[in-house]
Amino acid sequence: MPMKLKAPTLPVQFEESDFATQLEEEEPFLMNRAFNGEEKAALHVEKLTVSKSIVKQSKFLHSAFPKADFTDVVFERCDFSNCTFHGAIFHRVQFIGCKLTGAAFSEANLGHVAFQDCLVNLTDFVEARLKHVAFRQCSLEAANFSDCLLKPVELNECSIDDIHFGQTLLDGLDISTCTYNRIQTSLAQLDGLTISKAQAVGFAKLLGLKIKDE
């Protein structure tokens, strides 16, 4: 059953804005804004706040938004490849059809966040706290969830080959609908992980068991 997430609270009307002109303040605060077709690269904006806003079909490549606060925001078909969100806060946020390859969410706090049909390969979630976060039909290949809090996290029909779960407890996580060749974890972290019968063979090999053909 899909996790119930709190949806972003958005205004009836938005103010159309140019993203770059809104960043001139020392700690920009953007609220009730709509951005469409923005293309920026190598931005560095500290303590950015975006609230009750929607961002569509925009690119922010190789940019850094440390300690940003995104609350009640929808990102639709945006490209955040190799962006940094170190220590940022995401609350009631949706990423729809976005590209986040190589992005860094290290030490970020994510609550009631949905990733739908997103590319999240090679993304860094090290020491992040994910509470009520869903990844649905996403590619998470070689993503790093080491030293994370996952409580709870939904992985639904995702590609998770070579995903890293180092030092992260997997109790309550269900990967039974996901596809992978291998995942990187340890036996001590597997307690409470839900897998499919077909996946159980691979985990038996991880335990050193030999599977005998009938």
DRENLOLUM-238793 format. One line per field, with one value per residue (C-alpha): residue number from 1; residue in three letters; x negated, y negated, z negated. Coordinates in nm, 3 decimals, padded with zeros to 5 digits, always signed. Each point is the difference from the previous one (the first is absolute). Layout:
REM DRENLOLUM-238793
seq NUM;... $
type ALA;... $
c1 X;... $
c2 Y;... $
c3 Z;... $
This chain:
REM DRENLOLUM-238793
seq 1;2;3;4;5;6;7;8;9;10;11;12;13;14;15;16;17;18;19;20;21;22;23;24;25;26;27;28;29;30;31;32;33;34;35;36;37;38;39;40;41;42;43;44;45;46;47;48;49;50;51;52;53;54;55;56;57;58;59;60;61;62;63;64;65;66;67;68;69;70;71;72;73;74;75;76;77;78;79;80;81;82;83;84;85;86;87;88;89;90;91;92;93;94;95;96;97;98;99;100;101;102;103;104;105;106;107;108;109;110;111;112;113;114;115;116;117;118;119;120;121;122;123;124;125;126;127;128;129;130;131;132;133;134;135;136;137;138;139;140;141;142;143;144;145;146;147;148;149;150;151;152;153;154;155;156;157;158;159;160;161;162;163;164;165;166;167;168;169;170;171;172;173;174;175;176;177;178;179;180;181;182;183;184;185;186;187;188;189;190;191;192;193;194;195;196;197;198;199;200;201;202;203;204;205;206;207;208;209;210;211;212;213;214 $
type MET;PRO;MET;LYS;LEU;LYS;ALA;PRO;THR;LEU;PRO;VAL;GLN;PHE;GLU;GLU;SER;ASP;PHE;ALA;THR;GLN;LEU;GLU;GLU;GLU;GLU;PRO;PHE;LEU;MET;ASN;ARG;ALA;PHE;ASN;GLY;GLU;GLU;LYS;ALA;ALA;LEU;HIS;VAL;GLU;LYS;LEU;THR;VAL;SER;LYS;SER;ILE;VAL;LYS;GLN;SER;LYS;PHE;LEU;HIS;SER;ALA;PHE;PRO;LYS;ALA;ASP;PHE;THR;ASP;VAL;VAL;PHE;GLU;ARG;CYS;ASP;PHE;SER;ASN;CYS;THR;PHE;HIS;GLY;ALA;ILE;PHE;HIS;ARG;VAL;GLN;PHE;ILE;GLY;CYS;LYS;LEU;THR;GLY;ALA;ALA;PHE;SER;GLU;ALA;ASN;LEU;GLY;HIS;VAL;ALA;PHE;GLN;ASP;CYS;LEU;VAL;ASN;LEU;THR;ASP;PHE;VAL;GLU;ALA;ARG;LEU;LYS;HIS;VAL;ALA;PHE;ARG;GLN;CYS;SER;LEU;GLU;ALA;ALA;ASN;PHE;SER;ASP;CYS;LEU;LEU;LYS;PRO;VAL;GLU;LEU;ASN;GLU;CYS;SER;ILE;ASP;ASP;ILE;HIS;PHE;GLY;GLN;THR;LEU;LEU;ASP;GLY;LEU;ASP;ILE;SER;THR;CYS;THR;TYR;ASN;ARG;ILE;GLN;THR;SER;LEU;ALA;GLN;LEU;ASP;GLY;LEU;THR;ILE;SER;LYS;ALA;GLN;ALA;VAL;GLY;PHE;ALA;LYS;LEU;LEU;GLY;LEU;LYS;ILE;LYS;ASP;GLU $
c1 +00.000;-00.145;-00.112;+00.230;-00.192;+00.104;+00.030;-00.147;+00.233;+00.006;+00.176;+00.281;-00.205;-00.376;-00.220;-00.206;-00.366;-00.350;-00.203;-00.331;+00.138;+00.141;-00.345;-00.151;+00.089;-00.242;+00.251;+00.264;+00.360;+00.228;+00.369;+00.304;-00.223;+00.012;-00.317;-00.001;-00.285;-00.281;-00.353;-00.273;-00.334;-00.262;+00.219;-00.098;+00.283;-00.013;+00.310;+00.242;+00.367;+00.264;+00.359;+00.336;-00.153;-00.027;-00.302;+00.045;-00.237;-00.302;-00.372;-00.230;-00.313;-00.305;+00.160;-00.014;+00.286;-00.145;+00.240;+00.291;+00.361;+00.254;+00.352;+00.316;-00.183;+00.054;-00.291;+00.121;-00.238;-00.296;-00.369;-00.206;-00.294;-00.304;+00.173;-00.073;+00.270;-00.224;+00.191;+00.314;+00.360;+00.268;+00.353;+00.310;-00.194;+00.061;-00.260;+00.182;-00.198;-00.316;-00.366;-00.213;-00.299;-00.300;+00.186;-00.096;+00.258;-00.257;+00.123;+00.328;+00.339;+00.280;+00.356;+00.307;-00.199;+00.098;-00.235;+00.207;-00.159;-00.333;-00.362;-00.179;-00.309;-00.327;+00.179;-00.145;+00.234;-00.278;+00.107;+00.336;+00.324;+00.287;+00.339;+00.305;-00.187;+00.110;-00.195;+00.243;-00.112;-00.341;-00.351;-00.223;-00.298;-00.315;+00.178;-00.161;+00.223;-00.280;+00.054;+00.359;+00.321;+00.273;+00.323;+00.198;-00.112;+00.185;-00.184;+00.262;-00.102;-00.341;-00.329;-00.243;-00.299;-00.318;+00.183;-00.197;+00.155;-00.318;+00.071;+00.373;+00.266;+00.247;+00.276;+00.337;-00.141;+00.168;-00.200;+00.212;+00.112;-00.348;-00.255;-00.374;-00.298;-00.156;+00.036;-00.269;+00.088;-00.095;+00.176;+00.046;+00.218;+00.239;+00.230;+00.354;-00.069;+00.281;-00.099;+00.171;-00.038;-00.214;-00.229;-00.035;-00.233;-00.247;+00.011;-00.054;-00.322;-00.096;+00.031;-00.236;+00.270;-00.020;+00.316;+00.060;+00.195;+00.283 $
c2 +00.000;-00.342;-00.219;-00.288;-00.324;-00.354;-00.186;-00.348;-00.282;-00.230;-00.335;-00.043;-00.257;-00.036;-00.297;+00.061;-00.074;+00.022;+00.216;-00.183;-00.342;+00.143;+00.111;-00.343;-00.011;+00.147;+00.266;+00.014;+00.077;+00.109;+00.062;+00.057;+00.000;+00.189;+00.057;+00.154;+00.070;-00.134;+00.099;-00.086;+00.163;-00.020;-00.198;-00.018;-00.121;+00.052;+00.018;-00.028;+00.030;+00.107;+00.042;+00.073;-00.008;+00.205;+00.039;+00.155;+00.108;-00.176;+00.083;-00.083;+00.197;+00.018;-00.241;-00.012;-00.080;+00.076;-00.023;-00.089;+00.037;+00.134;+00.024;+00.065;+00.011;+00.196;+00.060;+00.131;+00.121;-00.189;+00.087;-00.022;+00.212;-00.035;-00.254;-00.020;-00.028;+00.060;-00.046;-00.114;+00.049;+00.144;+00.011;+00.089;-00.002;+00.187;+00.083;+00.110;+00.123;-00.170;+00.080;+00.003;+00.200;-00.058;-00.241;-00.020;+00.001;+00.071;-00.087;-00.123;+00.044;+00.129;+00.033;+00.091;-00.011;+00.190;+00.088;+00.115;+00.124;-00.160;+00.079;+00.014;+00.196;-00.062;-00.233;-00.052;+00.024;+00.066;-00.087;-00.129;+00.045;+00.127;+00.010;+00.085;-00.003;+00.193;+00.095;+00.123;+00.134;-00.164;+00.105;+00.001;+00.186;-00.045;-00.249;-00.027;+00.026;+00.062;-00.105;-00.103;+00.003;+00.162;-00.028;+00.087;+00.004;+00.152;+00.151;+00.094;+00.151;-00.164;+00.106;+00.019;+00.184;-00.060;-00.218;-00.062;+00.048;-00.008;-00.039;-00.056;+00.213;+00.141;+00.101;-00.079;-00.050;+00.196;+00.058;+00.288;-00.193;-00.133;+00.135;+00.037;+00.227;-00.083;-00.238;-00.103;+00.061;+00.228;+00.287;-00.200;-00.252;+00.245;+00.068;-00.106;-00.047;+00.127;+00.175;+00.219;+00.378;-00.040;-00.244;+00.236;+00.223;-00.283;-00.081;+00.365;-00.014;-00.314;+00.209;+00.256;+00.261;+00.235;+00.033;+00.356;+00.052;+00.248 $
c3 +00.000;+00.097;-00.284;-00.085;+00.035;-00.077;+00.330;+00.051;-00.097;+00.303;+00.064;+00.251;+00.191;+00.043;+00.071;+00.314;-00.073;+00.141;-00.235;+00.044;-00.093;-00.323;-00.122;-00.048;-00.370;-00.252;-00.111;+00.275;-00.101;+00.285;-00.066;+00.222;+00.308;+00.329;+00.201;+00.347;+00.240;-00.219;+00.105;-00.249;-00.077;-00.272;-00.238;-00.367;-00.220;-00.377;-00.219;+00.289;-00.103;+00.252;-00.120;+00.165;+00.346;+00.317;+00.227;+00.347;+00.277;-00.148;-00.019;-00.291;+00.087;-00.230;-00.247;-00.379;-00.236;-00.347;-00.294;+00.229;-00.116;+00.249;-00.143;+00.205;+00.332;+00.324;+00.238;+00.335;+00.273;-00.145;+00.030;-00.320;+00.120;-00.225;-00.224;-00.372;-00.267;-00.301;-00.324;+00.180;-00.115;+00.230;-00.143;+00.201;+00.328;+00.326;+00.266;+00.317;+00.300;-00.125;+00.060;-00.315;+00.121;-00.223;-00.228;-00.368;-00.281;-00.272;-00.351;+00.147;-00.168;+00.222;-00.125;+00.208;+00.323;+00.316;+00.287;+00.300;+00.326;-00.089;+00.085;-00.336;+00.106;-00.188;-00.240;-00.348;-00.301;-00.252;-00.356;+00.123;-00.193;+00.213;-00.170;+00.211;+00.331;+00.309;+00.311;+00.268;+00.338;-00.048;+00.095;-00.310;+00.140;-00.209;-00.228;-00.343;-00.309;-00.250;-00.361;+00.078;-00.199;+00.210;-00.195;+00.198;+00.362;+00.295;+00.297;+00.259;+00.333;-00.005;+00.155;-00.294;+00.142;-00.201;-00.253;-00.323;-00.345;-00.209;-00.374;+00.071;-00.168;+00.253;-00.242;+00.162;+00.350;+00.282;+00.320;+00.130;+00.311;+00.080;+00.248;-00.059;+00.052;-00.333;-00.292;-00.242;-00.364;-00.288;-00.173;-00.317;+00.184;+00.168;-00.295;+00.091;+00.374;+00.226;+00.323;+00.259;+00.025;+00.312;-00.179;-00.294;+00.204;+00.041;-00.370;-00.084;+00.200;-00.192;-00.316;+00.148;+00.057;+00.298;+00.207;+00.122;+00.321;-00.034 $
